[in-house]
Amino acid sequence: MAQEGERFALCLISERMLSDWVFTLGDEELLDQLLPSLRLPARAFLTCQPEHLVAVQRHYKLEWHHLLKRMVAERESFNPIEARKPEPLQPREAGAVNELYQTWGYQTLSPGQLRKGVYYGVWQDGQLISAAGTLFISPTYGLACLGNVLTRPSHRNQGLATACTSAVTRKLFETCQKVVLDVEPGNRPAIKIYSKLGYRDGCFLVEALGERRRFLPALLASFWRKLGVNPT
């Protein structure tokens, strides 16, 4: 963390078995000063504010990045939809859940993730056709992040995603005061659904995958920056 008066910049580094993660927050000028002093992972997923991209790209060559809108719901603003009642998804149903998500090329969920998280789905003729779940739940801070919302293409435009999202949100509000989710700004149908449920615009963020630049180029970039030069 770097701090100057009331200004601050924060960089969190998560080292995991499968992938590392870098998260940044705060003042972009202080962040630009902070990053060169850190031992950053060689390859990492990155989450940052849009204005941090310039500083981040001094240290990482990005394979891809995309802009997301974060939306926020609170208990007072939540407007549940009762049209169709999804069912809680159990750990023993992990196979059916993953079969649904793999139609989207999505990651595999373990039975443990279903047990610890909150997942709801709609079944038809023994097949899971729509589901929504959680990315994390923090009872300590009364905060949860909703995600993994997906409906099979053949069953869309029937309100199934809305029903599943509503059910997950309702359950999360039993222990949390605030629920957030991320959506692509251009996905207007999804934003319309979330707004209908009481989610409001929060902020924008960038998610990316990057490879650490070699030390010397990063050092030279820092030197040029101090001289007021912005090399391309």
C-alpha positions as CSV (number, residue, x, y, z in Angstrom):
1,M,0.0,0.0,0.0
2,A,1.1,3.5,-0.8
3,Q,-0.4,6.5,1.0
4,E,0.0,10.3,0.8
5,G,-2.3,12.3,3.0
6,E,-5.8,11.0,2.2
7,R,-4.7,9.5,-1.1
8,F,-3.8,5.9,-1.3
9,A,-3.1,3.0,-3.7
10,L,-3.5,-0.7,-2.9
11,C,-2.2,-3.7,-4.7
12,L,-3.3,-7.2,-3.5
13,I,-1.5,-10.3,-4.8
14,S,-3.1,-13.7,-4.5
15,E,-0.8,-16.7,-5.1
16,R,-2.8,-19.9,-5.8
17,M,-2.0,-23.3,-7.2
18,L,-3.8,-22.8,-10.5
19,S,-3.3,-19.1,-11.1
20,D,-2.1,-15.9,-9.5
21,W,-4.3,-12.8,-9.2
22,V,-3.4,-9.1,-9.0
23,F,-6.0,-6.6,-7.8
24,T,-5.4,-2.8,-7.7
25,L,-7.4,0.0,-6.2
26,G,-7.0,3.7,-5.5
27,D,-5.1,6.7,-6.8
28,E,-3.5,5.9,-10.2
29,E,-0.4,8.2,-9.7
30,L,0.4,6.5,-6.4
31,L,-0.2,3.1,-7.9
32,D,2.3,3.9,-10.7
33,Q,4.9,4.5,-7.9
34,L,3.9,1.4,-5.9
35,L,4.0,-1.3,-8.6
36,P,7.8,-1.1,-9.4
37,S,8.5,-1.9,-5.8
38,L,6.5,-5.2,-5.8
39,R,7.4,-8.7,-6.6
40,L,4.6,-9.3,-9.1
41,P,3.6,-12.8,-10.4
42,A,5.1,-13.8,-13.8
43,R,1.6,-14.5,-15.1
44,A,-1.6,-13.4,-13.5
45,F,-5.3,-12.5,-13.8
46,L,-5.7,-8.8,-13.1
47,T,-8.6,-6.8,-11.8
48,C,-8.2,-3.0,-11.8
49,Q,-9.9,0.3,-12.3
50,P,-10.0,1.5,-15.9
51,E,-7.7,4.4,-15.2
52,H,-5.1,1.9,-13.9
53,L,-4.6,0.2,-17.3
54,V,-1.7,2.5,-18.3
55,A,0.3,1.7,-15.1
56,V,-0.6,-2.0,-15.2
57,Q,0.6,-2.3,-18.8
58,R,4.0,-1.0,-17.9
59,H,4.5,-4.3,-16.0
60,Y,2.2,-6.7,-17.9
61,K,1.8,-7.6,-21.5
62,L,-2.0,-8.3,-21.7
63,E,-3.3,-11.2,-23.7
64,W,-6.8,-9.9,-23.3
65,H,-8.8,-7.4,-21.3
66,H,-12.4,-6.3,-21.1
67,L,-14.4,-3.7,-19.4
68,L,-17.2,-4.7,-16.9
69,K,-19.9,-2.8,-15.2
70,R,-20.3,-3.6,-11.5
71,M,-23.9,-3.4,-10.3
72,V,-25.0,-3.4,-6.6
73,A,-28.2,-4.4,-4.9
74,E,-29.2,-3.7,-1.2
75,R,-32.0,-5.3,0.8
76,E,-34.1,-2.1,0.5
77,S,-33.8,-1.9,-3.3
78,F,-34.3,-5.7,-4.0
79,N,-37.3,-6.4,-6.1
80,P,-37.8,-10.3,-6.2
81,I,-39.5,-12.0,-9.2
82,E,-41.9,-14.7,-8.2
83,A,-43.0,-15.9,-11.7
84,R,-41.1,-19.2,-11.5
85,K,-39.5,-20.8,-8.5
86,P,-36.0,-22.3,-9.2
87,E,-34.6,-25.1,-6.9
88,P,-31.5,-25.0,-4.8
89,L,-28.6,-26.9,-6.5
90,Q,-27.0,-29.6,-4.4
91,P,-23.3,-30.9,-4.4
92,R,-24.5,-34.2,-5.9
93,E,-25.8,-32.3,-8.9
94,A,-22.3,-30.9,-9.8
95,G,-22.2,-33.0,-13.0
96,A,-25.5,-31.5,-14.3
97,V,-24.3,-28.0,-13.4
98,N,-21.0,-28.4,-15.2
99,E,-22.7,-29.9,-18.2
100,L,-24.8,-26.7,-18.5
101,Y,-21.8,-24.4,-17.9
102,Q,-19.6,-26.2,-20.5
103,T,-22.1,-25.3,-23.2
104,W,-20.6,-21.8,-22.6
105,G,-17.0,-23.1,-22.2
106,Y,-17.2,-22.3,-18.5
107,Q,-15.0,-23.5,-15.7
108,T,-15.8,-26.7,-13.8
109,L,-17.4,-26.4,-10.4
110,S,-16.6,-28.9,-7.6
111,P,-19.3,-30.3,-5.3
112,G,-17.6,-28.3,-2.5
113,Q,-18.2,-25.0,-4.3
114,L,-21.9,-25.9,-4.6
115,R,-22.0,-26.8,-1.0
116,K,-20.3,-23.6,0.2
117,G,-22.0,-21.2,-2.3
118,V,-25.5,-20.4,-3.2
119,Y,-26.8,-21.9,-6.5
120,Y,-30.3,-22.2,-7.9
121,G,-31.5,-23.7,-11.2
122,V,-34.5,-24.7,-13.3
123,W,-34.9,-28.2,-14.5
124,Q,-36.9,-29.5,-17.4
125,D,-37.3,-33.2,-18.3
126,G,-34.4,-34.1,-16.0
127,Q,-32.1,-31.6,-17.6
128,L,-30.7,-28.4,-16.0
129,I,-31.7,-25.6,-18.4
130,S,-30.8,-22.5,-16.4
131,A,-28.8,-21.6,-13.3
132,A,-27.2,-18.8,-11.3
133,G,-24.8,-18.8,-8.4
134,T,-22.1,-17.0,-6.4
135,L,-18.5,-16.1,-6.9
136,F,-17.9,-15.4,-3.3
137,I,-19.7,-14.8,0.0
138,S,-18.2,-12.8,2.9
139,P,-20.4,-13.0,6.0
140,T,-17.8,-10.9,7.9
141,Y,-18.4,-7.9,5.6
142,G,-22.0,-8.8,4.8
143,L,-21.1,-8.9,1.1
144,A,-21.6,-11.4,-1.8
145,C,-20.9,-11.5,-5.5
146,L,-23.4,-13.1,-7.8
147,G,-22.3,-14.8,-11.0
148,N,-22.4,-17.9,-13.2
149,V,-25.8,-16.9,-14.7
150,L,-26.5,-19.0,-17.8
151,T,-29.5,-20.4,-19.7
152,R,-29.4,-22.9,-22.6
153,P,-29.8,-21.1,-25.9
154,S,-32.9,-23.2,-26.7
155,H,-34.7,-21.9,-23.5
156,R,-33.8,-18.3,-23.5
157,N,-36.3,-15.4,-23.4
158,Q,-38.5,-17.2,-20.9
159,G,-37.5,-15.3,-17.8
160,L,-35.4,-18.3,-16.4
161,A,-32.2,-16.3,-15.8
162,T,-34.3,-13.6,-14.0
163,A,-35.9,-16.2,-11.8
164,C,-32.6,-17.9,-10.9
165,T,-30.9,-14.5,-10.3
166,S,-33.8,-13.5,-8.1
167,A,-33.6,-16.7,-6.1
168,V,-29.9,-16.5,-5.5
169,T,-30.1,-12.8,-4.5
170,R,-33.0,-13.5,-2.1
171,K,-31.0,-16.3,-0.4
172,L,-27.9,-14.1,-0.1
173,F,-29.8,-11.4,1.6
174,E,-30.5,-13.8,4.5
175,T,-26.8,-13.2,5.6
176,C,-25.6,-10.3,3.5
177,Q,-26.5,-6.6,3.4
178,K,-25.1,-6.0,-0.1
179,V,-24.9,-8.2,-3.3
180,V,-22.8,-7.2,-6.3
181,L,-22.4,-8.6,-9.8
182,D,-20.4,-7.8,-13.0
183,V,-21.8,-7.5,-16.5
184,E,-20.5,-6.4,-19.8
185,P,-21.7,-2.8,-20.5
186,G,-23.0,-3.8,-23.9
187,N,-25.1,-6.7,-22.6
188,R,-28.3,-4.6,-22.4
189,P,-30.7,-7.6,-21.9
190,A,-28.8,-8.7,-18.8
191,I,-28.6,-5.2,-17.5
192,K,-32.3,-4.8,-18.0
193,I,-32.9,-8.0,-16.0
194,Y,-30.6,-6.9,-13.1
195,S,-32.1,-3.4,-13.0
196,K,-35.6,-4.9,-12.8
197,L,-34.4,-6.9,-9.7
198,G,-33.2,-3.7,-8.0
199,Y,-29.5,-3.7,-9.0
200,R,-28.0,-0.3,-9.6
201,D,-24.9,0.9,-11.4
202,G,-21.9,0.9,-9.1
203,C,-18.6,1.4,-11.0
204,F,-16.6,0.1,-13.9
205,L,-13.6,-2.3,-13.7
206,V,-11.3,-4.1,-16.0
207,E,-10.4,-7.8,-16.0
208,A,-7.4,-9.0,-17.8
209,L,-4.8,-11.8,-18.3
210,G,-1.2,-10.8,-18.5
211,E,2.4,-11.9,-18.8
212,R,5.0,-10.1,-16.7
213,R,7.2,-7.9,-18.8
214,R,10.9,-8.5,-18.4
215,F,12.6,-6.6,-15.6
216,L,14.8,-4.3,-17.8
217,P,12.0,-3.0,-20.1
218,A,9.9,-2.3,-16.9
219,L,12.8,-0.5,-15.3
220,L,13.4,1.6,-18.4
221,A,9.7,2.5,-18.6
222,S,9.9,3.7,-15.0
223,F,13.0,5.8,-15.8
224,W,11.4,7.3,-18.9
225,R,8.3,8.1,-17.0
226,K,10.3,10.1,-14.4
227,L,11.8,12.1,-17.3
228,G,8.3,12.9,-18.5
229,V,8.6,10.6,-21.6
230,N,5.8,8.2,-22.4
231,P,7.2,5.6,-24.8
232,T,4.9,3.5,-26.8
